[in-house]
Amino acid sequence: MAESFITLMADLDDDSQKIMTGWYKELKAAGITGTQTPGLPFHISLATFALDQEKAAIEEMQRLGKMFSSVPVHISHIGVFAGGRVLFGAPDMNPSGLLQLHDAIMTKTIDERPWTPHVTILIDEPENVESALQILIRSFYPFVARITKLHLCAFWPTREIATVECMEA
């Protein structure tokens, strides 16, 4: 399959990666066979760009990395997207954090649907996601993650393009 788009992602800090990896491992130990976004850290997708915008997307990511220090994100609840194939952790919307970062994107995007900030925990068939939800409900707890890096990838297959650390506070 040829690449078809580029995504700007907000990567979560190491402590948050450990928490969410623990949840994912718990699902795997219970026999859930689905995946997380393969080979990528837990993240919140911010925007999608056309392949011919790669240079502009890199410049956009670098600009945002200079504008924002580590952004706190309260992962307060879990959800399932329509169709039942994606289980996710979801942040509270805070106008001075994640929403401000998202709204600062100036490069034209190809996002066709409203933005739903989320951190994918599991992608699977609906019946497995339903089982996973029952497991995750028992161990999920809200926590404050931090966005510490911005990251660009082209998809599918995944091609890493660039990563930038958020500026120091």
C-alpha positions as CSV (number, residue, x, y, z in Angstrom):
1,M,0.0,0.0,0.0
2,A,1.4,3.4,-0.9
3,E,1.6,6.3,1.5
4,S,-1.4,8.5,1.4
5,F,-1.1,11.2,4.2
6,I,1.1,12.7,6.8
7,T,0.1,13.0,10.5
8,L,1.3,15.5,13.1
9,M,1.3,13.8,16.4
10,A,1.8,15.0,20.0
11,D,3.8,12.4,21.8
12,L,3.3,11.8,25.5
13,D,6.0,11.7,28.1
14,D,7.8,8.6,29.3
15,D,5.8,8.2,32.5
16,S,2.5,8.3,30.5
17,Q,4.0,5.8,28.1
18,K,4.6,3.4,31.0
19,I,1.0,3.8,32.3
20,M,-0.6,3.2,28.9
21,T,1.8,0.4,28.0
22,G,0.7,-1.3,31.3
23,W,-2.9,-1.1,30.3
24,Y,-2.1,-2.5,26.9
25,K,-0.1,-5.4,28.4
26,E,-3.0,-6.1,30.7
27,L,-5.3,-6.5,27.7
28,K,-2.8,-8.7,25.9
29,A,-2.4,-10.9,29.1
30,A,-6.2,-11.3,29.1
31,G,-6.1,-12.7,25.6
32,I,-7.1,-9.6,23.6
33,T,-5.3,-9.9,20.3
34,G,-5.8,-6.4,18.8
35,T,-3.1,-3.8,18.2
36,Q,-2.1,-0.3,19.2
37,T,-0.8,2.0,16.5
38,P,2.1,-0.3,15.4
39,G,5.6,1.0,16.3
40,L,4.6,4.4,17.5
41,P,4.5,5.9,21.0
42,F,1.2,6.7,22.6
43,H,0.2,10.1,21.1
44,I,-2.6,12.4,20.2
45,S,-3.0,13.1,16.5
46,L,-3.2,16.8,15.9
47,A,-3.6,17.2,12.1
48,T,-3.3,15.4,8.8
49,F,-1.6,16.8,5.7
50,A,-1.3,15.8,2.1
51,L,1.9,14.1,1.0
52,D,3.0,17.0,-1.1
53,Q,2.9,19.2,2.0
54,E,5.8,17.3,3.8
55,K,8.2,20.3,3.8
56,A,5.4,22.7,5.1
57,A,4.4,20.1,7.7
58,I,8.0,19.9,9.0
59,E,8.2,23.6,9.2
60,E,4.9,23.7,11.0
61,M,6.0,21.2,13.5
62,Q,9.3,23.1,14.1
63,R,7.4,26.3,14.6
64,L,5.0,24.7,17.1
65,G,7.9,23.1,19.0
66,K,9.4,26.5,19.5
67,M,6.0,28.0,20.6
68,F,5.0,25.4,23.2
69,S,6.7,24.0,26.2
70,S,5.5,20.7,27.6
71,V,1.7,20.7,27.4
72,P,-0.2,19.0,30.3
73,V,-3.1,16.8,29.2
74,H,-5.5,15.3,31.7
75,I,-6.4,11.8,30.4
76,S,-9.6,11.6,32.3
77,H,-11.8,9.1,30.6
78,I,-12.0,6.2,28.1
79,G,-14.2,5.8,25.1
80,V,-14.9,3.8,22.0
81,F,-15.4,5.3,18.5
82,A,-18.5,4.5,16.4
83,G,-18.1,1.1,14.8
84,G,-16.6,-0.2,18.0
85,R,-13.1,-0.9,16.6
86,V,-11.0,1.7,18.6
87,L,-10.7,1.9,22.4
88,F,-9.0,5.1,23.6
89,G,-8.1,7.3,26.5
90,A,-9.5,10.8,26.1
91,P,-8.3,14.1,27.5
92,D,-10.3,16.9,29.1
93,M,-10.3,19.9,26.8
94,N,-8.4,22.8,28.3
95,P,-8.3,26.0,26.3
96,S,-4.8,26.9,27.5
97,G,-3.2,23.4,26.7
98,L,-4.1,20.9,24.0
99,L,-6.8,23.0,22.4
100,Q,-4.4,26.0,22.1
101,L,-1.7,23.7,20.5
102,H,-4.2,22.3,18.0
103,D,-5.6,25.8,17.2
104,A,-2.1,27.1,16.5
105,I,-1.7,24.9,13.4
106,M,-1.6,27.2,10.4
107,T,-0.7,24.9,7.6
108,K,-3.7,23.7,5.5
109,T,-4.8,20.2,6.6
110,I,-6.8,17.5,4.9
111,D,-8.8,16.7,8.0
112,E,-12.3,15.8,6.8
113,R,-13.9,15.1,10.1
114,P,-14.1,17.1,13.3
115,W,-11.0,16.7,15.5
116,T,-11.5,14.2,18.3
117,P,-8.5,14.2,20.6
118,H,-7.7,10.7,21.9
119,V,-4.9,8.3,22.6
120,T,-5.5,5.0,21.0
121,I,-5.2,2.1,23.4
122,L,-6.5,-0.8,21.2
123,I,-7.6,-1.4,17.6
124,D,-9.6,-4.6,17.2
125,E,-12.9,-6.1,16.2
126,P,-15.9,-4.7,18.0
127,E,-16.5,-7.8,20.2
128,N,-12.8,-7.7,21.4
129,V,-13.0,-4.0,22.0
130,E,-16.1,-4.6,24.1
131,S,-14.2,-7.2,26.2
132,A,-11.2,-4.9,26.4
133,L,-13.4,-2.1,27.7
134,Q,-14.6,-4.3,30.6
135,I,-11.0,-5.1,31.5
136,L,-9.8,-1.5,31.2
137,I,-12.6,-0.2,33.3
138,R,-11.2,-2.1,36.3
139,S,-7.7,-0.6,36.0
140,F,-8.1,2.8,34.3
141,Y,-7.4,5.8,36.4
142,P,-7.2,9.5,35.3
143,F,-3.7,11.0,35.1
144,V,-2.0,14.1,33.8
145,A,0.2,13.3,30.8
146,R,2.6,15.8,29.2
147,I,3.1,16.4,25.5
148,T,6.9,16.6,25.3
149,K,7.5,16.0,21.6
150,L,5.9,16.7,18.2
151,H,6.3,14.0,15.6
152,L,5.5,13.6,11.9
153,C,4.9,10.3,10.1
154,A,3.6,9.3,6.7
155,F,1.2,6.4,6.5
156,W,0.8,3.4,5.3
157,P,3.3,1.9,5.7
158,T,4.6,4.1,8.6
159,R,7.5,6.3,7.6
160,E,9.1,8.4,10.3
161,I,9.7,11.9,9.0
162,A,10.8,14.1,11.9
163,T,10.5,14.7,15.7
164,V,11.0,17.9,17.7
165,E,11.1,18.4,21.4
166,C,8.8,21.0,22.8
167,M,10.8,24.0,24.0
168,E,11.9,24.1,27.6
169,A,9.6,25.9,30.0
